[in-house]
Amino acid sequence: MITRALSRFDCQILEAANGQEGLAVAAREKPNLILLDVTMPVMDGMTMLAQLRANPETASIPVIMLTAESAQDNVAKADRLGIAAYIAKPFKEPHLIETVCAVVPLSPKAG
């Protein structure tokens, strides 16, 4: 759903299968934004977020957490680690796009 929602915009979408792979992609590609789930195999999202923030090369990349883990302690922990936004699942596509656009500018694809 995320790829479909963002495919209408002029942006490159990179994917990772787990948190460890996500860290490697983030370090290599330096994306403008990371959409991150809390529950992932190999390395959970909170651990990945903490490691992103600990690395000077990825520390300033904005992160939007997308997760079914909407417990207040998870939100507070993510806030302490410096997220740009927290979206609880299930969410609607317009809400995702609105939140992403509030963090990074998106332009519709030409033609």
N, CA, C and O atoms as a GROMACS GRO file, in nm:
protein
  444
    1MET      N    1   0.081  -0.119   0.000
    1MET     CA    2   0.000   0.000   0.000
    1MET      C    3   0.086   0.127   0.000
    1MET      O    4   0.053   0.224  -0.067
    2ILE      N    5   0.196   0.125   0.074
    2ILE     CA    6   0.283   0.242   0.082
    2ILE      C    7   0.344   0.272  -0.054
    2ILE      O    8   0.344   0.386  -0.099
    3THR      N    9   0.396   0.169  -0.118
    3THR     CA   10   0.457   0.188  -0.250
    3THR      C   11   0.354   0.241  -0.349
    3THR      O   12   0.384   0.331  -0.428
    4ARG      N   13   0.234   0.185  -0.346
    4ARG     CA   14   0.128   0.230  -0.436
    4ARG      C   15   0.092   0.376  -0.408
    4ARG      O   16   0.078   0.455  -0.501
    5ALA      N   17   0.079   0.412  -0.282
    5ALA     CA   18   0.041   0.549  -0.244
    5ALA      C   19   0.146   0.650  -0.290
    5ALA      O   20   0.112   0.758  -0.338
    6LEU      N   21   0.272   0.615  -0.275
    6LEU     CA   22   0.380   0.709  -0.309
    6LEU      C   23   0.422   0.702  -0.455
    6LEU      O   24   0.496   0.789  -0.502
    7SER      N   25   0.376   0.601  -0.529
    7SER     CA   26   0.417   0.586  -0.669
    7SER      C   27   0.364   0.698  -0.757
    7SER      O   28   0.412   0.717  -0.868
    8ARG      N   29   0.266   0.773  -0.710
    8ARG     CA   30   0.211   0.886  -0.787
    8ARG      C   31   0.300   1.009  -0.780
    8ARG      O   32   0.277   1.108  -0.849
    9PHE      N   33   0.402   1.002  -0.696
    9PHE     CA   34   0.488   1.118  -0.674
    9PHE      C   35   0.627   1.094  -0.733
    9PHE      O   36   0.669   0.980  -0.753
   10ASP      N   37   0.695   1.203  -0.760
   10ASP     CA   38   0.829   1.198  -0.816
   10ASP      C   39   0.928   1.170  -0.704
   10ASP      O   40   0.993   1.260  -0.651
   11CYS      N   41   0.938   1.041  -0.668
   11CYS     CA   42   1.030   1.001  -0.562
   11CYS      C   43   1.077   0.859  -0.589
   11CYS      O   44   1.009   0.780  -0.654
   12GLN      N   45   1.192   0.829  -0.538
   12GLN     CA   46   1.246   0.694  -0.548
   12GLN      C   47   1.213   0.621  -0.420
   12GLN      O   48   1.235   0.674  -0.310
   13ILE      N   49   1.161   0.500  -0.431
   13ILE     CA   50   1.123   0.421  -0.314
   13ILE      C   51   1.221   0.305  -0.302
   13ILE      O   52   1.237   0.226  -0.395
   14LEU      N   53   1.285   0.297  -0.188
   14LEU     CA   54   1.378   0.189  -0.157
   14LEU      C   55   1.313   0.103  -0.049
   14LEU      O   56   1.247   0.156   0.040
   15GLU      N   57   1.332  -0.026  -0.056
   15GLU     CA   58   1.272  -0.115   0.043
   15GLU      C   59   1.378  -0.202   0.108
   15GLU      O   60   1.482  -0.232   0.049
   16ALA      N   61   1.348  -0.243   0.231
   16ALA     CA   62   1.435  -0.335   0.303
   16ALA      C   63   1.346  -0.439   0.370
   16ALA      O   64   1.235  -0.407   0.414
   17ALA      N   65   1.393  -0.562   0.378
   17ALA     CA   66   1.314  -0.672   0.432
   17ALA      C   67   1.314  -0.675   0.584
   17ALA      O   68   1.226  -0.736   0.645
   18ASN      N   69   1.412  -0.611   0.646
   18ASN     CA   70   1.421  -0.612   0.792
   18ASN      C   71   1.503  -0.492   0.840
   18ASN      O   72   1.557  -0.417   0.758
   19GLY      N   73   1.511  -0.475   0.970
   19GLY     CA   74   1.580  -0.360   1.026
   19GLY      C   75   1.729  -0.355   0.994
   19GLY      O   76   1.784  -0.248   0.967
   20GLN      N   77   1.794  -0.468   0.997
   20GLN     CA   78   1.937  -0.473   0.967
   20GLN      C   79   1.963  -0.430   0.823
   20GLN      O   80   2.055  -0.353   0.795
   21GLU      N   81   1.882  -0.482   0.732
   21GLU     CA   82   1.894  -0.443   0.590
   21GLU      C   83   1.859  -0.295   0.574
   21GLU      O   84   1.923  -0.224   0.496
   22GLY      N   85   1.759  -0.249   0.648
   22GLY     CA   86   1.720  -0.109   0.643
   22GLY      C   87   1.832  -0.016   0.685
   22GLY      O   88   1.851   0.090   0.624
   23LEU      N   89   1.906  -0.053   0.788
   23LEU     CA   90   2.021   0.027   0.831
   23LEU      C   91   2.125   0.037   0.721
   23LEU      O   92   2.180   0.144   0.696
   24ALA      N   93   2.151  -0.074   0.655
   24ALA     CA   94   2.250  -0.076   0.548
   24ALA      C   95   2.205   0.012   0.431
   24ALA      O   96   2.284   0.087   0.375
   25VAL      N   97   2.076   0.002   0.395
   25VAL     CA   98   2.023   0.084   0.285
   25VAL      C   99   2.030   0.233   0.323
   25VAL      O  100   2.070   0.316   0.241
   26ALA      N  101   1.993   0.265   0.446
   26ALA     CA  102   1.995   0.405   0.491
   26ALA      C  103   2.137   0.461   0.488
   26ALA      O  104   2.159   0.574   0.445
   27ALA      N  105   2.233   0.383   0.534
   27ALA     CA  106   2.373   0.429   0.537
   27ALA      C  107   2.427   0.447   0.395
   27ALA      O  108   2.502   0.541   0.368
   28ARG      N  109   2.388   0.359   0.305
   28ARG     CA  110   2.438   0.364   0.167
   28ARG      C  111   2.369   0.473   0.086
   28ARG      O  112   2.435   0.545   0.011
   29GLU      N  113   2.238   0.485   0.098
   29GLU     CA  114   2.159   0.572   0.011
   29GLU      C  115   2.128   0.711   0.067
   29GLU      O  116   2.099   0.803  -0.009
   30LYS      N  117   2.135   0.727   0.199
   30LYS     CA  118   2.102   0.855   0.265
   30LYS      C  119   1.968   0.910   0.215
   30LYS      O  120   1.963   1.018   0.156
   31PRO      N  121   1.858   0.837   0.240
   31PRO     CA  122   1.728   0.881   0.190
   31PRO      C  123   1.681   1.011   0.256
   31PRO      O  124   1.732   1.050   0.362
   32ASN      N  125   1.584   1.076   0.193
   32ASN     CA  126   1.525   1.198   0.248
   32ASN      C  127   1.426   1.168   0.359
   32ASN      O  128   1.394   1.256   0.439
   33LEU      N  129   1.378   1.044   0.365
   33LEU     CA  130   1.278   1.004   0.463
   33LEU      C  131   1.282   0.853   0.478
   33LEU      O  132   1.306   0.780   0.381
   34ILE      N  133   1.257   0.806   0.600
   34ILE     CA  134   1.245   0.663   0.625
   34ILE      C  135   1.109   0.637   0.687
   34ILE      O  136   1.071   0.702   0.785
   35LEU      N  137   1.034   0.542   0.629
   35LEU     CA  138   0.910   0.492   0.687
   35LEU      C  139   0.946   0.361   0.754
   35LEU      O  140   0.996   0.269   0.690
   36LEU      N  141   0.922   0.354   0.883
   36LEU     CA  142   0.978   0.244   0.964
   36LEU      C  143   0.870   0.180   1.049
   36LEU      O  144   0.797   0.248   1.120
   37ASP      N  145   0.861   0.048   1.042
   37ASP     CA  146   0.768  -0.027   1.127
   37ASP      C  147   0.840  -0.068   1.255
   37ASP      O  148   0.961  -0.090   1.254
   38VAL      N  149   0.767  -0.077   1.364
   38VAL     CA  150   0.826  -0.122   1.490
   38VAL      C  151   0.854  -0.271   1.484
   38VAL      O  152   0.960  -0.316   1.527
   39THR      N  153   0.760  -0.349   1.432
   39THR     CA  154   0.771  -0.494   1.431
   39THR      C  155   0.831  -0.540   1.298
   39THR      O  156   0.766  -0.536   1.194
   40MET      N  157   0.957  -0.582   1.305
   40MET     CA  158   1.028  -0.632   1.186
   40MET      C  159   1.115  -0.749   1.228
   40MET      O  160   1.154  -0.759   1.344
   41PRO      N  161   1.145  -0.838   1.134
   41PRO     CA  162   1.237  -0.948   1.166
   41PRO      C  163   1.381  -0.898   1.177
   41PRO      O  164   1.414  -0.788   1.132
   42VAL      N  165   1.464  -0.977   1.237
   42VAL     CA  166   1.608  -0.957   1.254
   42VAL      C  167   1.638  -0.842   1.352
   42VAL      O  168   1.707  -0.863   1.451
   43MET      N  169   1.587  -0.722   1.325
   43MET     CA  170   1.607  -0.606   1.412
   43MET      C  171   1.479  -0.526   1.414
   43MET      O  172   1.429  -0.486   1.309
   44ASP      N  173   1.424  -0.501   1.533
   44ASP     CA  174   1.299  -0.427   1.540
   44ASP      C  175   1.321  -0.279   1.508
   44ASP      O  176   1.434  -0.230   1.506
   45GLY      N  177   1.211  -0.210   1.482
   45GLY     CA  178   1.218  -0.071   1.440
   45GLY      C  179   1.276   0.024   1.543
   45GLY      O  180   1.346   0.119   1.506
   46MET      N  181   1.248   0.001   1.670
   46MET     CA  182   1.303   0.089   1.774
   46MET      C  183   1.455   0.075   1.782
   46MET      O  184   1.526   0.175   1.800
   47THR      N  185   1.505  -0.046   1.767
   47THR     CA  186   1.651  -0.068   1.766
   47THR      C  187   1.712  -0.003   1.643
   47THR      O  188   1.816   0.062   1.652
   48MET      N  189   1.646  -0.020   1.528
   48MET     CA  190   1.696   0.043   1.406
   48MET      C  191   1.697   0.194   1.420
   48MET      O  192   1.793   0.260   1.382
   49LEU      N  193   1.589   0.250   1.476
   49LEU     CA  194   1.582   0.395   1.495
   49LEU      C  195   1.694   0.444   1.586
   49LEU      O  196   1.758   0.545   1.557
   50ALA      N  197   1.719   0.373   1.695
   50ALA     CA  198   1.827   0.412   1.786
   50ALA      C  199   1.962   0.408   1.715
   50ALA      O  200   2.046   0.495   1.737
   51GLN      N  201   1.983   0.307   1.631
   51GLN     CA  202   2.109   0.297   1.558
   51GLN      C  203   2.121   0.404   1.450
   51GLN      O  204   2.230   0.455   1.424
   52LEU      N  205   2.009   0.438   1.386
   52LEU     CA  206   2.011   0.548   1.290
   52LEU      C  207   2.054   0.677   1.359
   52LEU      O  208   2.137   0.751   1.307
   53ARG      N  209   1.998   0.702   1.476
   53ARG     CA  210   2.028   0.825   1.549
   53ARG      C  211   2.171   0.827   1.604
   53ARG      O  212   2.228   0.935   1.621
   54ALA      N  213   2.228   0.710   1.630
   54ALA     CA  214   2.364   0.702   1.683
   54ALA      C  215   2.471   0.722   1.576
   54ALA      O  216   2.586   0.750   1.608
   55ASN      N  217   2.433   0.708   1.450
   55ASN     CA  218   2.526   0.723   1.338
   55ASN      C  219   2.518   0.866   1.285
   55ASN      O  220   2.412   0.906   1.238
   56PRO      N  221   2.626   0.944   1.290
   56PRO     CA  222   2.622   1.082   1.242
   56PRO      C  223   2.577   1.095   1.096
   56PRO      O  224   2.522   1.198   1.058
   57GLU      N  225   2.599   0.992   1.015
   57GLU     CA  226   2.561   0.999   0.874
   57GLU      C  227   2.411   0.978   0.851
   57GLU      O  228   2.359   1.016   0.746
   58THR      N  229   2.342   0.918   0.948
   58THR     CA  230   2.198   0.893   0.932
   58THR      C  231   2.115   0.960   1.041
   58THR      O  232   1.992   0.951   1.038
   59ALA      N  233   2.179   1.025   1.135
   59ALA     CA  234   2.109   1.080   1.251
   59ALA      C  235   2.002   1.183   1.216
   59ALA      O  236   1.903   1.195   1.288
   60SER      N  237   2.022   1.257   1.109
   60SER     CA  238   1.928   1.364   1.076
   60SER      C  239   1.820   1.324   0.975
   60SER      O  240   1.737   1.407   0.937
   61ILE      N  241   1.819   1.199   0.930
   61ILE     CA  242   1.718   1.154   0.835
   61ILE      C  243   1.583   1.148   0.909
   61ILE      O  244   1.572   1.081   1.011
   62PRO      N  245   1.481   1.217   0.857
   62PRO     CA  246   1.350   1.210   0.921
   62PRO      C  247   1.292   1.068   0.914
   62PRO      O  248   1.308   0.999   0.813
   63VAL      N  249   1.227   1.027   1.022
   63VAL     CA  250   1.167   0.894   1.030
   63VAL      C  251   1.020   0.907   1.068
   63VAL      O  252   0.986   0.977   1.163
   64ILE      N  253   0.935   0.839   0.993
   64ILE     CA  254   0.794   0.825   1.028
   64ILE      C  255   0.773   0.680   1.068
   64ILE      O  256   0.800   0.588   0.989
   65MET      N  257   0.726   0.659   1.189
   65MET     CA  258   0.698   0.524   1.236
   65MET      C  259   0.558   0.485   1.189
   65MET      O  260   0.462   0.560   1.209
   66LEU      N  261   0.546   0.368   1.127
   66LEU     CA  262   0.420   0.310   1.084
   66LEU      C  263   0.404   0.180   1.160
   66LEU      O  264   0.482   0.087   1.138
   67THR      N  265   0.306   0.170   1.248
   67THR     CA  266   0.301   0.051   1.329
   67THR      C  267   0.166   0.024   1.394
   67THR      O  268   0.088   0.116   1.419
   68ALA      N  269   0.143  -0.102   1.420
   68ALA     CA  270   0.026  -0.142   1.498
   68ALA      C  271   0.055  -0.127   1.647
   68ALA      O  272  -0.036  -0.139   1.730
   69GLU      N  273   0.180  -0.102   1.680
   69GLU     CA  274   0.222  -0.085   1.820
   69GLU      C  275   0.192   0.057   1.864
   69GLU      O  276   0.282   0.141   1.868
   70SER      N  277   0.068   0.085   1.898
   70SER     CA  278   0.031   0.223   1.933
   70SER      C  279   0.028   0.248   2.083
   70SER      O  280  -0.026   0.350   2.127
   71ALA      N  281   0.084   0.158   2.162
   71ALA     CA  282   0.089   0.178   2.306
   71ALA      C  283   0.166   0.307   2.338
   71ALA      O  284   0.263   0.341   2.270
   72GLN      N  285   0.121   0.377   2.440
   72GLN     CA  286   0.178   0.507   2.473
   72GLN      C  287   0.328   0.500   2.501
   72GLN      O  288   0.401   0.594   2.467
   73ASP      N  289   0.376   0.391   2.561
   73ASP     CA  290   0.520   0.380   2.589
   73ASP      C  291   0.601   0.370   2.460
   73ASP      O  292   0.713   0.421   2.454
   74ASN      N  293   0.545   0.304   2.357
   74ASN     CA  294   0.614   0.298   2.227
   74ASN      C  295   0.621   0.434   2.162
   74ASN      O  296   0.724   0.472   2.107
   75VAL      N  297   0.511   0.508   2.168
   75VAL     CA  298   0.507   0.643   2.111
   75VAL      C  299   0.609   0.732   2.183
   75VAL      O  300   0.684   0.806   2.118
   76ALA      N  301   0.612   0.724   2.315
   76ALA     CA  302   0.705   0.806   2.394
   76ALA      C  303   0.850   0.770   2.362
   76ALA      O  304   0.934   0.860   2.349
   77LYS      N  305   0.880   0.643   2.350
   77LYS     CA  306   1.017   0.601   2.318
   77LYS      C  307   1.057   0.650   2.180
   77LYS      O  308   1.169   0.700   2.162
   78ALA      N  309   0.967   0.637   2.082
   78ALA     CA  310   0.996   0.685   1.947
   78ALA      C  311   1.016   0.836   1.948
   78ALA      O  312   1.105   0.887   1.880
   79ASP      N  313   0.934   0.908   2.023
   79ASP     CA  314   0.950   1.054   2.034
   79ASP      C  315   1.087   1.090   2.092
   79ASP      O  316   1.153   1.182   2.043
   80ARG      N  317   1.129   1.018   2.194
   80ARG     CA  318   1.261   1.045   2.255
   80ARG      C  319   1.374   1.022   2.155
   80ARG      O  320   1.479   1.087   2.161
   81LEU      N  321   1.352   0.930   2.063
   81LEU     CA  322   1.454   0.901   1.961
   81LEU      C  323   1.444   0.994   1.841
   81LEU      O  324   1.523   0.983   1.747
   82GLY      N  325   1.349   1.085   1.844
   82GLY     CA  326   1.344   1.189   1.743
   82GLY      C  327   1.274   1.154   1.614
   82GLY      O  328   1.328   1.176   1.506
   83ILE      N  329   1.153   1.100   1.623
   83ILE     CA  330   1.078   1.072   1.501
   83ILE      C  331   1.008   1.198   1.453
   83ILE      O  332   0.983   1.291   1.531
   84ALA      N  333   0.976   1.201   1.325
   84ALA     CA  334   0.902   1.313   1.267
   84ALA      C  335   0.752   1.295   1.286
   84ALA      O  336   0.680   1.393   1.301
   85ALA      N  337   0.704   1.170   1.285
   85ALA     CA  338   0.562   1.141   1.302
   85ALA      C  339   0.546   0.994   1.337
   85ALA      O  340   0.636   0.912   1.317
   86TYR      N  341   0.429   0.962   1.391
   86TYR     CA  342   0.396   0.826   1.432
   86TYR      C  343   0.257   0.796   1.379
   86TYR      O  344   0.161   0.862   1.419
   87ILE      N  345   0.244   0.699   1.290
   87ILE     CA  346   0.114   0.663   1.232
   87ILE      C  347   0.078   0.522   1.279
   87ILE      O  348   0.152   0.427   1.255
   88ALA      N  349  -0.036   0.511   1.345
   88ALA     CA  350  -0.082   0.380   1.393
   88ALA      C  351  -0.158   0.308   1.282
   88ALA      O  352  -0.237   0.368   1.210
   89LYS      N  353  -0.132   0.178   1.270
   89LYS     CA  354  -0.205   0.093   1.175
   89LYS      C  355  -0.336   0.051   1.240
   89LYS      O  356  -0.342   0.038   1.362
   90PRO      N  357  -0.439   0.032   1.165
   90PRO     CA  358  -0.447   0.056   1.021
   90PRO      C  359  -0.462   0.206   0.994
   90PRO      O  360  -0.520   0.279   1.073
   91PHE      N  361  -0.408   0.248   0.882
   91PHE     CA  362  -0.418   0.389   0.845
   91PHE      C  363  -0.469   0.396   0.702
   91PHE      O  364  -0.461   0.300   0.626
   92LYS      N  365  -0.521   0.511   0.666
   92LYS     CA  366  -0.573   0.534   0.532
   92LYS      C  367  -0.465   0.602   0.447
   92LYS      O  368  -0.384   0.679   0.498
   93GLU      N  369  -0.467   0.572   0.319
   93GLU     CA  370  -0.369   0.627   0.225
   93GLU      C  371  -0.361   0.780   0.230
   93GLU      O  372  -0.250   0.834   0.231
   94PRO      N  373  -0.473   0.853   0.233
   94PRO     CA  374  -0.463   1.000   0.239
   94PRO      C  375  -0.388   1.049   0.364
   94PRO      O  376  -0.315   1.148   0.359
   95HIS      N  377  -0.408   0.980   0.476
   95HIS     CA  378  -0.338   1.019   0.599
   95HIS      C  379  -0.187   0.997   0.584
   95HIS      O  380  -0.107   1.080   0.628
   96LEU      N  381  -0.148   0.887   0.522
   96LEU     CA  382  -0.007   0.859   0.497
   96LEU      C  383   0.054   0.969   0.411
   96LEU      O  384   0.159   1.024   0.444
   97ILE      N  385  -0.011   1.001   0.300
   97ILE     CA  386   0.041   1.103   0.208
   97ILE      C  387   0.049   1.239   0.277
   97ILE      O  388   0.148   1.310   0.262
   98GLU      N  389  -0.053   1.274   0.352
   98GLU     CA  390  -0.054   1.402   0.424
   98GLU      C  391   0.062   1.409   0.523
   98GLU      O  392   0.129   1.512   0.534
   99THR      N  393   0.086   1.301   0.595
   99THR     CA  394   0.194   1.299   0.693
   99THR      C  395   0.330   1.306   0.625
   99THR      O  396   0.416   1.381   0.669
  100VAL      N  397   0.349   1.229   0.519
  100VAL     CA  398   0.476   1.233   0.445
  100VAL      C  399   0.500   1.374   0.391
  100VAL      O  400   0.610   1.427   0.403
  101CYS      N  401   0.398   1.435   0.332
  101CYS     CA  402   0.413   1.569   0.275
  101CYS      C  403   0.442   1.675   0.382
  101CYS      O  404   0.504   1.777   0.352
  102ALA      N  405   0.400   1.650   0.504
  102ALA     CA  406   0.431   1.743   0.613
  102ALA      C  407   0.578   1.734   0.653
  102ALA      O  408   0.632   1.827   0.714
  103VAL      N  409   0.642   1.622   0.619
  103VAL     CA  410   0.782   1.601   0.657
  103VAL      C  411   0.877   1.634   0.543
  103VAL      O  412   0.979   1.700   0.563
  104VAL      N  413   0.844   1.589   0.423
  104VAL     CA  414   0.926   1.616   0.304
  104VAL      C  415   0.835   1.658   0.189
  104VAL      O  416   0.725   1.605   0.175
  105PRO      N  417   0.879   1.751   0.106
  105PRO     CA  418   0.795   1.791  -0.007
  105PRO      C  419   0.789   1.681  -0.112
  105PRO      O  420   0.890   1.620  -0.146
  106LEU      N  421   0.669   1.657  -0.162
  106LEU     CA  422   0.650   1.560  -0.270
  106LEU      C  423   0.586   1.632  -0.388
  106LEU      O  424   0.493   1.711  -0.372
  107SER      N  425   0.636   1.603  -0.506
  107SER     CA  426   0.579   1.659  -0.629
  107SER      C  427   0.515   1.546  -0.707
  107SER      O  428   0.572   1.438  -0.718
  108PRO      N  429   0.396   1.569  -0.763
  108PRO     CA  430   0.334   1.466  -0.847
  108PRO      C  431   0.423   1.437  -0.968
  108PRO      O  432   0.492   1.525  -1.018
  109LYS      N  433   0.418   1.312  -1.013
  109LYS     CA  434   0.492   1.275  -1.134
  109LYS      C  435   0.437   1.351  -1.252
  109LYS      O  436   0.316   1.372  -1.263
  110ALA      N  437   0.525   1.392  -1.340
  110ALA     CA  438   0.484   1.462  -1.462
  110ALA      C  439   0.416   1.364  -1.556
  110ALA      O  440   0.455   1.247  -1.567
  111GLY      N  441   0.313   1.414  -1.623
  111GLY     CA  442   0.245   1.337  -1.727
  111GLY      C  443   0.168   1.227  -1.673
  111GLY      O  444   0.106   1.152  -1.748
   0.00000   0.00000   0.00000
